[in-house]
Amino acid sequence: MSKEELEHQYSPSRWVVCRGPEEALKTYLQMGSHVGLY
C-alpha cells in the first residue's frame, strides 16, 4: 500500500463520521504509536 492509500484509509476525518471525534482521536493516536509514523 502506498502512503496516500494509508492516509486515505486511516484518515481521522473518515473516523469522525463513523465513530465520533473522541473515539476517532483515541484510535488515531493508538495506531500512530503502533505504526510509528506519528
C-alpha distance matrix in Angstrom:
0.0 3.8 6.7 8.2 6.1 6.7 10.1 10.8 10.2 12.2 14.5 18.1 19.8 18.2 19.4 22.8 23.3 22.7 24.0 26.2 25.9 27.1 24.9 21.8 22.7 23.4 20.1 18.3 20.4 20.0 16.2 16.5 19.0 17.1 13.9 16.1 14.5 17.5
3.8 0.0 3.8 5.4 5.2 6.4 8.7 10.0 10.7 12.3 13.9 17.5 19.0 18.1 19.6 22.7 23.4 23.5 24.7 26.5 25.7 27.1 25.4 22.0 22.5 23.7 20.8 18.3 20.3 20.6 16.9 16.4 19.1 17.9 14.4 15.9 13.5 16.3
6.7 3.8 0.0 3.8 5.5 5.1 6.1 8.6 9.9 10.4 11.5 14.9 16.6 16.4 17.8 20.6 21.8 22.1 23.1 24.4 23.2 24.5 23.2 19.7 19.8 21.1 18.6 15.7 17.5 18.2 14.7 13.6 16.6 16.1 12.5 13.4 10.5 13.0
8.2 5.4 3.8 0.0 3.8 5.4 5.1 6.1 8.6 9.9 10.1 13.7 14.6 14.3 16.4 19.0 19.8 20.5 21.9 23.1 22.1 24.0 22.8 19.2 19.6 21.5 19.0 16.1 18.5 19.6 16.2 15.4 18.8 18.5 15.2 16.3 13.2 14.9
6.1 5.2 5.5 3.8 0.0 3.8 5.5 5.1 6.1 8.5 9.6 13.4 14.4 13.2 15.1 18.1 18.5 18.6 20.3 22.0 21.6 23.4 21.7 18.2 19.3 20.9 17.9 15.7 18.4 18.9 15.4 15.5 18.8 17.9 14.9 16.8 14.2 16.1
6.7 6.4 5.1 5.4 3.8 0.0 3.8 5.4 5.1 5.9 8.0 11.5 13.4 12.4 13.4 16.6 17.6 17.5 18.5 20.2 19.5 20.8 19.1 15.7 16.5 17.7 14.7 12.4 14.9 15.3 11.7 11.8 15.0 14.1 11.2 13.3 11.0 12.9
10.1 8.7 6.1 5.1 5.5 3.8 0.0 3.8 5.5 5.2 5.4 8.9 10.6 10.4 11.9 14.5 15.8 16.4 17.3 18.4 17.2 18.9 17.8 14.1 14.5 16.4 14.0 11.1 13.7 15.0 11.9 11.3 15.0 15.0 12.4 13.7 10.7 11.7
10.8 10.0 8.6 6.1 5.1 5.4 3.8 0.0 3.8 5.6 5.1 8.9 9.4 8.4 10.7 13.3 13.8 14.5 16.1 17.5 17.0 19.2 17.9 14.2 15.5 17.6 15.1 12.7 15.9 17.1 14.1 14.3 18.0 17.8 15.4 17.2 14.4 15.2
10.2 10.7 9.9 8.6 6.1 5.1 5.5 3.8 0.0 3.8 5.7 9.0 10.2 8.1 9.3 12.7 13.1 12.8 14.3 16.3 16.3 18.1 16.1 12.8 14.6 16.1 13.0 11.4 14.8 15.2 12.1 13.2 16.7 15.9 13.9 16.4 14.4 15.3
12.2 12.3 10.4 9.9 8.5 5.9 5.2 5.6 3.8 0.0 3.8 6.3 8.7 7.6 7.7 10.9 12.4 12.1 12.7 14.3 13.7 15.1 13.3 9.8 11.1 12.5 9.6 7.7 11.0 11.7 8.9 9.9 13.4 13.1 11.5 13.7 11.9 12.2
14.5 13.9 11.5 10.1 9.6 8.0 5.4 5.1 5.7 3.8 0.0 3.8 5.4 5.5 6.7 9.0 10.6 11.5 12.3 13.1 12.1 14.2 13.2 9.4 10.4 12.9 10.9 8.4 11.8 13.5 11.3 11.5 15.2 15.7 14.2 15.7 13.3 12.8
18.1 17.5 14.9 13.7 13.4 11.5 8.9 8.9 9.0 6.3 3.8 0.0 3.8 5.4 5.0 6.2 8.8 10.0 9.9 9.9 8.4 10.5 10.0 6.3 7.1 10.1 8.9 6.7 10.0 12.2 11.1 11.3 14.7 15.9 15.2 16.4 14.3 12.9
19.8 19.0 16.6 14.6 14.4 13.4 10.6 9.4 10.2 8.7 5.4 3.8 0.0 3.8 5.5 5.2 6.8 9.3 10.1 9.7 8.6 11.8 11.8 8.4 9.7 13.1 12.2 10.4 13.6 15.9 14.8 15.1 18.5 19.6 18.8 20.0 17.6 16.3
18.2 18.1 16.4 14.3 13.2 12.4 10.4 8.4 8.1 7.6 5.5 5.4 3.8 0.0 3.8 5.5 5.4 6.8 8.8 9.7 10.0 12.9 11.9 8.7 11.2 13.8 12.1 11.0 14.7 16.1 14.6 15.7 19.2 19.6 18.7 20.5 18.5 17.7
19.4 19.6 17.8 16.4 15.1 13.4 11.9 10.7 9.3 7.7 6.7 5.0 5.5 3.8 0.0 3.8 5.3 5.2 5.6 7.0 7.5 9.8 8.2 5.2 8.4 10.5 8.8 8.7 12.3 13.4 12.5 14.1 17.1 17.5 17.4 19.3 17.9 16.9
22.8 22.7 20.6 19.0 18.1 16.6 14.5 13.3 12.7 10.9 9.0 6.2 5.2 5.5 3.8 0.0 3.8 5.6 5.4 4.5 4.8 8.1 7.9 5.6 8.2 10.9 10.6 10.4 13.5 15.2 15.0 16.2 19.1 20.1 20.1 21.6 20.1 18.5
23.3 23.4 21.8 19.8 18.5 17.6 15.8 13.8 13.1 12.4 10.6 8.8 6.8 5.4 5.3 3.8 0.0 3.8 6.0 6.1 8.0 11.3 10.6 8.9 11.9 14.3 13.5 13.6 16.9 18.3 17.7 19.2 22.2 22.8 22.6 24.5 22.9 21.6
22.7 23.5 22.1 20.5 18.6 17.5 16.4 14.5 12.8 12.1 11.5 10.0 9.3 6.8 5.2 5.6 3.8 0.0 3.8 6.2 9.1 11.3 9.5 8.4 12.1 13.5 12.2 13.2 16.6 17.1 16.6 18.8 21.5 21.5 21.7 24.0 22.9 21.9
24.0 24.7 23.1 21.9 20.3 18.5 17.3 16.1 14.3 12.7 12.3 9.9 10.1 8.8 5.6 5.4 6.0 3.8 0.0 3.8 6.7 8.0 5.9 6.0 9.6 10.5 9.8 11.5 14.3 14.8 15.0 17.3 19.5 19.9 20.6 22.7 22.0 20.7
26.2 26.5 24.4 23.1 22.0 20.2 18.4 17.5 16.3 14.3 13.1 9.9 9.7 9.7 7.0 4.5 6.1 6.2 3.8 0.0 3.8 5.9 5.8 6.1 8.7 10.3 10.8 12.0 14.4 15.7 16.4 18.0 20.2 21.2 22.1 23.6 22.7 20.8
25.9 25.7 23.2 22.1 21.6 19.5 17.2 17.0 16.3 13.7 12.1 8.4 8.6 10.0 7.5 4.8 8.0 9.1 6.7 3.8 0.0 3.8 5.6 5.1 6.0 8.6 9.9 10.2 12.1 14.2 15.1 16.1 18.3 19.9 20.6 21.6 20.6 18.2
27.1 27.1 24.5 24.0 23.4 20.8 18.9 19.2 18.1 15.1 14.2 10.5 11.8 12.9 9.8 8.1 11.3 11.3 8.0 5.9 3.8 0.0 3.8 5.4 5.2 6.2 8.7 9.8 10.7 12.4 14.2 15.3 16.8 18.5 19.9 20.8 20.4 17.8
24.9 25.4 23.2 22.8 21.7 19.1 17.8 17.9 16.1 13.3 13.2 10.0 11.8 11.9 8.2 7.9 10.6 9.5 5.9 5.8 5.6 3.8 0.0 3.8 5.5 5.2 6.2 8.5 10.0 10.6 12.2 14.1 15.6 16.5 18.1 19.6 19.4 17.5
21.8 22.0 19.7 19.2 18.2 15.7 14.1 14.2 12.8 9.8 9.4 6.3 8.4 8.7 5.2 5.6 8.9 8.4 6.0 6.1 5.1 5.4 3.8 0.0 3.8 5.5 5.2 6.0 8.6 9.9 10.4 12.0 14.2 15.3 16.1 17.6 16.8 15.0
22.7 22.5 19.8 19.6 19.3 16.5 14.5 15.5 14.6 11.1 10.4 7.1 9.7 11.2 8.4 8.2 11.9 12.1 9.6 8.7 6.0 5.2 5.5 3.8 0.0 3.8 5.5 4.9 6.1 8.5 9.8 10.3 12.3 14.2 15.2 15.9 15.2 12.7
23.4 23.7 21.1 21.5 20.9 17.7 16.4 17.6 16.1 12.5 12.9 10.1 13.1 13.8 10.5 10.9 14.3 13.5 10.5 10.3 8.6 6.2 5.2 5.5 3.8 0.0 3.8 5.4 5.3 6.2 8.6 9.9 10.8 12.4 14.2 15.2 15.4 13.2
20.1 20.8 18.6 19.0 17.9 14.7 14.0 15.1 13.0 9.6 10.9 8.9 12.2 12.1 8.8 10.6 13.5 12.2 9.8 10.8 9.9 8.7 6.2 5.2 5.5 3.8 0.0 3.8 5.5 5.0 6.0 8.4 9.9 10.5 12.0 13.7 13.9 12.5
18.3 18.3 15.7 16.1 15.7 12.4 11.1 12.7 11.4 7.7 8.4 6.7 10.4 11.0 8.7 10.4 13.6 13.2 11.5 12.0 10.2 9.8 8.5 6.0 4.9 5.4 3.8 0.0 3.8 5.5 5.2 6.0 8.7 10.0 10.4 11.6 11.0 9.4
20.4 20.3 17.5 18.5 18.4 14.9 13.7 15.9 14.8 11.0 11.8 10.0 13.6 14.7 12.3 13.5 16.9 16.6 14.3 14.4 12.1 10.7 10.0 8.6 6.1 5.3 5.5 3.8 0.0 3.8 5.5 5.0 6.2 8.7 9.9 10.2 10.3 8.0
20.0 20.6 18.2 19.6 18.9 15.3 15.0 17.1 15.2 11.7 13.5 12.2 15.9 16.1 13.4 15.2 18.3 17.1 14.8 15.7 14.2 12.4 10.6 9.9 8.5 6.2 5.0 5.5 3.8 0.0 3.8 5.4 5.3 6.3 8.6 9.8 11.1 9.8
16.2 16.9 14.7 16.2 15.4 11.7 11.9 14.1 12.1 8.9 11.3 11.1 14.8 14.6 12.5 15.0 17.7 16.6 15.0 16.4 15.1 14.2 12.2 10.4 9.8 8.6 6.0 5.2 5.5 3.8 0.0 3.8 5.4 5.1 6.0 8.1 8.8 8.7
16.5 16.4 13.6 15.4 15.5 11.8 11.3 14.3 13.2 9.9 11.5 11.3 15.1 15.7 14.1 16.2 19.2 18.8 17.3 18.0 16.1 15.3 14.1 12.0 10.3 9.9 8.4 6.0 5.0 5.4 3.8 0.0 3.8 5.5 5.3 5.6 5.8 4.9
19.0 19.1 16.6 18.8 18.8 15.0 15.0 18.0 16.7 13.4 15.2 14.7 18.5 19.2 17.1 19.1 22.2 21.5 19.5 20.2 18.3 16.8 15.6 14.2 12.3 10.8 9.9 8.7 6.2 5.3 5.4 3.8 0.0 3.8 5.6 5.1 7.4 6.6
17.1 17.9 16.1 18.5 17.9 14.1 15.0 17.8 15.9 13.1 15.7 15.9 19.6 19.6 17.5 20.1 22.8 21.5 19.9 21.2 19.9 18.5 16.5 15.3 14.2 12.4 10.5 10.0 8.7 6.3 5.1 5.5 3.8 0.0 3.8 5.5 8.3 9.1
13.9 14.4 12.5 15.2 14.9 11.2 12.4 15.4 13.9 11.5 14.2 15.2 18.8 18.7 17.4 20.1 22.6 21.7 20.6 22.1 20.6 19.9 18.1 16.1 15.2 14.2 12.0 10.4 9.9 8.6 6.0 5.3 5.6 3.8 0.0 3.8 5.6 7.7
16.1 15.9 13.4 16.3 16.8 13.3 13.7 17.2 16.4 13.7 15.7 16.4 20.0 20.5 19.3 21.6 24.5 24.0 22.7 23.6 21.6 20.8 19.6 17.6 15.9 15.2 13.7 11.6 10.2 9.8 8.1 5.6 5.1 5.5 3.8 0.0 3.8 5.6
14.5 13.5 10.5 13.2 14.2 11.0 10.7 14.4 14.4 11.9 13.3 14.3 17.6 18.5 17.9 20.1 22.9 22.9 22.0 22.7 20.6 20.4 19.4 16.8 15.2 15.4 13.9 11.0 10.3 11.1 8.8 5.8 7.4 8.3 5.6 3.8 0.0 3.8
17.5 16.3 13.0 14.9 16.1 12.9 11.7 15.2 15.3 12.2 12.8 12.9 16.3 17.7 16.9 18.5 21.6 21.9 20.7 20.8 18.2 17.8 17.5 15.0 12.7 13.2 12.5 9.4 8.0 9.8 8.7 4.9 6.6 9.1 7.7 5.6 3.8 0.0
